[in-house]
Structure formats: C-alpha cells, structure tokens
Amino acid sequence: MKKFDSILTFLAWSYLAVSITTLTFMYLAGDRWWPGTLLLYGPRWVLTLPLFPLLPLALWRRVRLLVPLLLAGTIVVGPFMGMQWAFSMPNNANGHVVRVLTCNIQTGNIDCKALSQLIREKNVDLVALQECPPSLQLDLPPGWQMIQTGILAILSRYSIQAHEPIMAPHPPHVWPRHSLLPCSVTTPEGEFIFGSMYLPSPRYGLQHILDRAIGINPRKADLLVAETENRQKVSELVRNSLKFRESPLIIAGDFNMPVESNIYQTYWSEFSNAFAEKSFGYGWTYRDYAYGIPINLRIDHVLTTNGAHPLQCFVEKYIGSDHRPVISDIYISRIK
C-alpha cells in the first residue's frame, strides 16, 4: 500500500501543478497562440474530472492530500472556468437608469414571442440584436423604434438616431459584414451612445483543426491562426472608432470571445464589464458541442464607459438561439 500511497501523492500534487500551468497557459496564450486558443474555447470543465476519483481516494488513504486537491479544484472551478465573484452594488446610483438586453438571434432562429415577452416582462428600454434578419417582427409596446443595418439591429423605447456603422471582414464570408451599429439615444434626462456589437468568430478555424481520427491536427492550424489575426485587427478597428466619443457609452453584443482572451484584454478590458463587475457565477451565454462534448462560454457582453456604470447583470434562459439573452441595468451618472 505504500506504493499506492506514493502514486496517490504524486497524482494529487501533479494535478495541482497541471491546474496552475493550464490556467497560466490559457491567460498567456489564449487568442495569441493557436493551442491556447483551443484551450480558451474548449470544454474547460473536463479538467474537473480527476477530482472525482482523487478526492475519495485521498479521504480513504491520506487526508492531507486534500490540501493540493482542494487548491486545484478551486483554481479549476474558479478562474479557469470563468467564475465571477462580484456582489457589490454602486453606492450612489442616482443617475438615469436604463435596462438593456442583448442577444445573437442566430439569423432569426429564435422564438419571437418569447423574446417579445421577455422585453415586456423585464421592462427593457434598449435592445441590441445580432444576426438579425430583415423579416424579424416583435410584439412590442407602441412607440418603440427600430434601426437596422445588415445583421445588426437596435430597438428602443426612446428616440434613437443611427451613426455610421463599422464594417469589417468576417471570414469565411466574402464581403465585409457589419461589426458595430452605434446610435444616439435621447431620453428626457439627456443623450448617450448605445451600440450593437458583432465581432468575427473563431468557429471555422476551430472546426477545421479538429480531426475525428486524431482529435487535433496541428497541420490544419493555418485557418485558426488567420482567423485570430483578423479578429485582432477587427477589434482594433472597432475600438479605435470609439476612442474619441466623449458621451456616456454602452456597447452590447456578441464579442465572440471570453474575457480571458488576449484580444479582449488588449482592446476591451478598460471598459466596465457588467457581468464581471456585478454578478456571481459563470454567466455562460453560448452553448456548442465538439464531438458530442458540451462547451459553454461567456462571449456576449455589456460594456460601459464615460459615465455609464453597470448596476446589475443577469443571463436569461435560451429562447431558441444558441445564445442566451443578457440583461443589464446601467446608470448614467454623467448624461449630456
């Protein structure tokens, strides 16, 4: 049994080392080097599986091994899987409060009745939609306005005026697609900027590199590398288009990247992220499968700056699309 105990000790401490190394690698290489991008968009929960045999074995043979195992479990279940721990509420939320909703509706593959009901029941003021078909019809209260450019749409119970949209390459589509639709929102208290965002996806590169025979084929990494480079350029383009806006700003939409992405950290981390700052949990907004293995990610975000501050944020249930609606209360402390 001494040999068994030695093996168990080795496995417990190795699991801690692997957890730390994997977390570090994801943050350093995610959307910077293709193996890190695979890890970033993969089924992260798989790293919890060693806990199931190791924890009971440690309780049976060596209780002190619970220390490295629990440390490893905290790392995996916490930061590696994207757990957010925020509970705080702003102390002086005495500005104008607006409730925004964002959802990628998967080219209209959504229950319009459920979305309309959600907007009504949750008293939403502004809606940002992505992959929105021109034929979309929602049952909203009288007086609501809608603007649409390409696959991006904004609906509002306030008066809105569209600004020049930003277009960028979205491979494998041949022609550039709309990446940002900004507009001015005029309320009785003043004006601010609201935008519907849709950034390019790494989906096709991720699908291309997967191989049913060997799992992952490094020789097919070229498309993922090219997509990552393009995604970085598009984020830079869109971010630069917002640099000189001084009005309170709310950007909501499908960023197609989690907050751990190096692209996100480079171009979007200076904004306040509503879920990251005001919510508890994982807040997964997107569901997919790879070889039948479920993958859950938080890639839809509500970002604020210039006197717009998140008050609370929550993710709703699926209503037909592969994305879940995200709702956030934003208060404007410096409205123009």
MIMAR-167722 format. One record per residue (C-alpha): x, y, z; residue in one letter. Coordinates in steps of 0.02 Angstrom, whole numbers, m for minus. Layout:
// residues N
       X       Y       Z  resn
       X       Y       Z     A
...
This chain:
// residues 336
       X       Y       Z  resn
       0       0       0     M
     150     116      21     K
     175     112    m167     K
      m9     154    m191     F
       6     300     m69     D
     160     364    m161     S
      68     357    m327     I
     m82     446    m250     L
      30     581    m179     T
     113     605    m348     F
     m55     616    m436     L
    m127     742    m312     A
      20     862    m324     W
      33     836    m512     S
    m149     884    m530     Y
    m116    1046    m436     L
      34    1081    m547     A
     m65    1044    m705     V
    m208    1158    m647     S
     m91    1304    m615     I
       2    1276    m778     T
    m157    1261    m881     T
    m233    1419    m807     L
     m72    1516    m838     T
     m57    1450   m1014     F
    m237    1496   m1056     M
    m212    1676    m998     Y
     m43    1695   m1085     L
     m82    1603   m1248     A
    m270    1616   m1272     G
    m300    1706   m1438     D
    m113    1731   m1452     R
     m53    1555   m1499     W
    m170    1427   m1576     W
    m150    1292   m1439     P
    m200    1424   m1311     G
    m349    1474   m1418     T
    m405    1291   m1424     L
    m398    1287   m1235     L
    m489    1454   m1221     L
    m637    1394   m1324     Y
    m635    1212   m1271     G
    m734    1116   m1138     P
    m643    1181    m985     R
    m749    1077    m866     W
    m653     922    m922     V
    m511     975    m805     L
    m626     941    m655     T
    m638     755    m696     L
    m481     699    m600     P
    m559     766    m440     L
    m693     631    m439     F
    m576     483    m410     P
    m439     578    m319     L
    m546     659    m182     L
    m621     497    m113     P
    m453     409    m127     L
    m371     549     m26     A
    m508     537     107     L
    m478     350     117     W
    m288     345     118     R
    m211     518     151     R
    m320     660     211     V
    m178     785     198     R
    m185     766       9     L
    m350     860      16     L
    m247    1020      26     V
    m173    1012    m151     P
    m333     936    m220     L
    m444    1072    m149     L
    m323    1206    m208     L
    m325    1131    m381     A
    m515    1116    m378     G
    m532    1298    m328     T
    m420    1351    m473     I
    m515    1246    m599     V
    m693    1281    m540     V
    m650    1464    m510     G
    m541    1566    m628     P
    m507    1429    m757     F
    m692    1401    m791     M
    m730    1587    m782     G
    m817    1604    m614     M
    m860    1784    m567     Q
    m872    1833    m384     W
    m942    2010    m385     A
   m1086    2054    m270     F
   m1067    2242    m248     S
   m1194    2374    m296     M
   m1150    2557    m330     P
   m1175    2669    m180     N
   m1242    2820    m272     N
   m1346    2756    m417     A
   m1441    2918    m429     N
   m1417    2949    m615     G
   m1532    2896    m755     H
   m1552    2705    m758     V
   m1583    2608    m919     V
   m1609    2422    m941     R
   m1526    2346   m1094     V
   m1542    2175   m1173     L
   m1425    2095   m1299     T
   m1444    1932   m1395     C
   m1374    1849   m1550     N
   m1534    1780   m1625     I
   m1447    1660   m1746     Q
   m1518    1730   m1908     T
   m1693    1730   m1838     G
   m1684    1557   m1762     N
   m1774    1618   m1607     I
   m1944    1616   m1526     D
   m2003    1793   m1568     C
   m2149    1777   m1448     K
   m2033    1730   m1306     A
   m1913    1872   m1346     L
   m2057    1998   m1354     S
   m2125    1934   m1189     Q
   m1953    1945   m1109     L
   m1932    2126   m1164     I
   m2103    2170   m1096     R
   m2093    2073    m931     E
   m1918    2135    m889     K
   m1959    2316    m934     N
   m1814    2327   m1055     V
   m1775    2500   m1127     D
   m1646    2458   m1261     L
   m1615    2300   m1362     V
   m1459    2255   m1462     A
   m1480    2110   m1583     L
   m1351    2020   m1689     Q
   m1378    1905   m1839     E
   m1546    1989   m1856     C
   m1645    1955   m2017     P
   m1741    2099   m2100     P
   m1901    1999   m2079     S
   m1894    1999   m1887     L
   m2059    2052   m1809     Q
   m2077    2077   m1622     L
   m2234    2121   m1525     D
   m2177    2274   m1428     L
   m2273    2417   m1346     P
   m2324    2564   m1456     P
   m2191    2696   m1484     G
   m2041    2581   m1495     W
   m1915    2624   m1631     Q
   m1800    2508   m1729     M
   m1647    2538   m1835     I
   m1558    2401   m1931     Q
   m1401    2391   m2036     T
   m1357    2223   m2109     G
   m1367    2092   m1972     I
   m1364    2218   m1829     L
   m1519    2298   m1754     A
   m1563    2412   m1609     I
   m1737    2431   m1536     L
   m1780    2567   m1412     S
   m1924    2643   m1318     R
   m1826    2806   m1327     Y
   m1790    2911   m1480     S
   m1636    2844   m1571     I
   m1530    2904   m1717     Q
   m1408    2789   m1806     A
   m1225    2835   m1827     H
   m1107    2772   m1961     E
   m1088    2582   m1939     P
    m919    2495   m1938     I
    m890    2356   m2065     M
    m750    2228   m2061     A
    m702    2058   m2134     P
    m792    1909   m2057     H
    m715    1753   m2138     P
    m770    1643   m2222     P
    m893    1774   m2287     H
    m826    1855   m2445     V
    m891    2031   m2412     W
    m863    2134   m2254     P
   m1003    2124   m2127     R
   m1067    2249   m2000     H
    m970    2239   m1837     S
   m1040    2388   m1742     L
   m1201    2487   m1758     L
   m1193    2640   m1642     P
   m1335    2761   m1612     C
   m1379    2912   m1507     S
   m1513    2881   m1377     V
   m1614    3032   m1323     T
   m1703    3021   m1155     T
   m1795    3155   m1055     P
   m1638    3169    m948     E
   m1514    3184   m1092     G
   m1418    3088   m1225     E
   m1294    2944   m1229     F
   m1222    2819   m1355     I
   m1281    2640   m1371     F
   m1208    2511   m1490     G
   m1246    2335   m1552     S
   m1084    2236   m1574     M
   m1044    2081   m1676     Y
    m861    2031   m1692     L
    m792    1889   m1800     P
    m798    1711   m1735     S
    m654    1584   m1722     P
    m779    1445   m1757     R
    m721    1393   m1930     Y
    m538    1385   m1881     G
    m582    1283   m1727     L
    m689    1164   m1830     Q
    m553    1148   m1963     H
    m417    1096   m1840     I
    m523     958   m1762     L
    m494     785   m1836     D
    m602     634   m1798     R
    m455     516   m1820     A
    m325     601   m1710     I
    m428     732   m1617     G
    m324     886   m1659     I
    m223     905   m1819     N
     m87    1039   m1799     P
     m62    1041   m1988     R
    m235    1120   m2003     K
    m198    1264   m1884     A
    m173    1390   m2025     D
    m356    1441   m2036     L
    m369    1466   m1847     L
    m210    1571   m1849     V
    m278    1678   m1991     A
    m445    1699   m1904     E
    m360    1752   m1743     T
    m257    1882   m1834     E
    m413    1950   m1919     N
    m510    1953   m1755     R
    m372    2056   m1677     Q
    m374    2180   m1822     K
    m563    2198   m1815     V
    m561    2229   m1626     S
    m428    2362   m1653     E
    m531    2442   m1792     L
    m691    2445   m1691     V
    m605    2501   m1531     R
    m519    2645   m1622     N
    m687    2702   m1691     S
    m745    2728   m1511     L
    m592    2814   m1441     K
    m646    2993   m1467     F
    m826    2976   m1409     R
    m850    3078   m1250     E
   m1033    3040   m1216     S
   m1081    2901   m1096     P
   m1062    2740   m1195     L
   m1145    2568   m1184     I
   m1089    2431   m1304     I
   m1185    2267   m1300     A
   m1173    2114   m1409     G
   m1086    1957   m1467     D
    m899    1985   m1449     F
    m862    1803   m1491     N
    m728    1798   m1356     M
    m722    1767   m1169     P
    m640    1893   m1054     V
    m485    1783   m1036     E
    m443    1811   m1220     S
    m286    1914   m1253     N
    m384    2007   m1387     I
    m516    2053   m1259     Y
    m385    2104   m1131     Q
    m295    2213   m1258     T
    m444    2307   m1330     Y
    m592    2291   m1212     W
    m531    2268   m1033     S
    m530    2456    m999     E
    m720    2455   m1012     F
    m829    2403    m866     S
    m898    2229    m899     N
   m1072    2220    m823     A
   m1073    2035    m781     F
    m893    2028    m721     A
    m917    2177    m605     E
   m1093    2148    m540     K
   m1135    1963    m546     S
   m1094    1796    m466     F
   m1072    1635    m565     G
   m1016    1584    m738     Y
   m1145    1678    m840     G
   m1123    1565    m991     W
   m1208    1644   m1141     T
   m1164    1520   m1279     Y
   m1179    1331   m1297     R
   m1095    1218   m1426     D
   m1034    1039   m1444     Y
    m872     961   m1506     A
    m890     775   m1544     Y
   m1041     774   m1428     G
    m944     858   m1285     I
   m1038    1012   m1220     P
    m947    1179   m1221     I
   m1014    1330   m1126     N
    m939    1504   m1145     L
    m974    1683   m1093     R
    m944    1777   m1256     I
   m1088    1902   m1253     D
   m1051    2058   m1152     H
   m1119    2226   m1098     V
    m980    2355   m1084     L
    m989    2533   m1019     T
    m879    2687   m1004     T
    m879    2879    m998     N
   m1000    2894    m854     G
   m1107    2741    m891     A
   m1094    2614    m750     H
   m1164    2437    m730     P
   m1287    2416    m589     L
   m1330    2232    m610     Q
   m1323    2098    m745     C
   m1402    1928    m771     F
   m1415    1796    m908     V
   m1586    1733    m960     E
   m1636    1558   m1020     K
   m1620    1504   m1202     Y
   m1763    1560   m1314     I
   m1719    1469   m1475     G
   m1548    1537   m1521     S
   m1383    1457   m1471     D
   m1352    1618   m1373     H
   m1442    1668   m1213     R
   m1507    1846   m1189     P
   m1406    1956   m1071     V
   m1495    2093    m974     I
   m1407    2232    m879     S
   m1459    2389    m784     D
   m1345    2535    m822     I
   m1350    2701    m734     Y
   m1286    2857    m820     I
   m1203    2971    m695     S
   m1143    3098    m822     R
   m1281    3113    m950     I
   m1265    3252   m1080     K
